[in-house]
Amino acid sequence: MTANIHTKFSLKHTLKGSVRYLTSKQLVFSEFGKPSKVLKLQECKLPDLGPKDVLVRMLAAPVNPADINTIQGKYPVKLKLPCVPGNEGVGIVEKIGSEVKKFSLGNKVILTMPAQGTWRNLAVFSSFALTLVPDALGVPEAATLAVNPCTSFRLLNDFIPVRGEKVVVIQNGANSSCGQNIIQLCRAWGVPTINIVRNRPEINDLKKYLLSLGATYVLTEEEITTTPVFKNKEIERPSLGLNCVGGKSSSQIAKHLKHSGCMVTYGGMSRNPVTIPTAAFIFKNLRFQGFWMTAWNKKASNSIARDEMLSEIIILMLKNKLKAPTHQMIKFDNYLEAISNTLTLKGFRKHKYILDFR
């Protein structure tokens, strides 16, 4: 990416005496509540560029369930209001502070620190919140890199490491963005997966798609209760279970885990408590843990583990072994469409929605 990229955002140079300043079109909320009511699209003055800051022209930023929960005031991270939402995204470096050495004009960068406010077309970020990515990395892949692929990577490495071992992984919510990443990472590492999804009219198309990503088995929540694949020894019982649904679905995962297996909960799309069968809990020596990517990031900020993880994920993306989740790009002015369709009582719909600032 070269430095002579034509700027496509609405850029204003306004004179106040001898001071020139830029304005950014951004979504802002000043109170917690229903996103469609509390979010306002505004033109705001950008702060002066500090010596360690970077001016970034945003290309794209996804709308994640955590973003919606944050606006609603239901997420554990409470932000100082007024606030610009958005935890991840990709942009182009337009200007750098005097002490910034690791970036150049025209670099493609992603946000790798949470709560930076990516739902705006132009922003000043601390250089420490940004990570350089290759120009060849696609916009949807880069925009959605920092949350779900990294969450999937940690889930598969930090509890029962799956690579190089005869480990089977079972997960629910397999059609979610994180679920799709888990399938693809496991395929790249030669790890079999059992993938549970909610039944729906287009279930055959969904199964076909997840199988194309590398899923070993795709079963509905009803089918997993009676499947003969374990009894017939078509596949080993899983050692690692990944739960983002809760309720009865989490109970089914626990039921099918092998002795001394582990179930990790990283979401609760059903909004029902995690249910653990008593017999499985006692007699199978199962381990149950939770995972939150935000907490991991706080501990691993600027660590070797974080850099190695991002590097490995990017390499897989460049080799087309890890694709962006099924998605739909939405022009920034149509943000309400993306927000209203992101999180429902039944979880994700067909696409991840990505705000397009280009």
Secondary structure, 3 states (H helix, E strand, C coil): CCCCCCCCCCCCCEEECCEEECEEEEEEECCCCCHHHHEEEEEEECCCCCCCEEEEEEEEEEECHHHHHHHHCCCCCCCCCCECCCCCCEEEEEEECCCCCCCCCCCEEEECCCCCCCCECEEEEEHHHEEEECCCCCHHHHHCCCCHHHHHHHHCCCCCCCCCCCCCEEECCCCCHHHHHHHHHHHHHCCCEEEEECCCCCHHHHHHHHHHHCCCEEEECCHHHCCCCCCCCCCCCCCEEEECCCHHHHHHHHHHCCCCCEEEECCCCCCCCECCCHHHHHHCCCEEEECCHHHHHHHHCCCHHHHHHHHHHHHHHHCCCCCCCCEEEEEHHHHHHHHHCCCECCECCCCEEEEECC
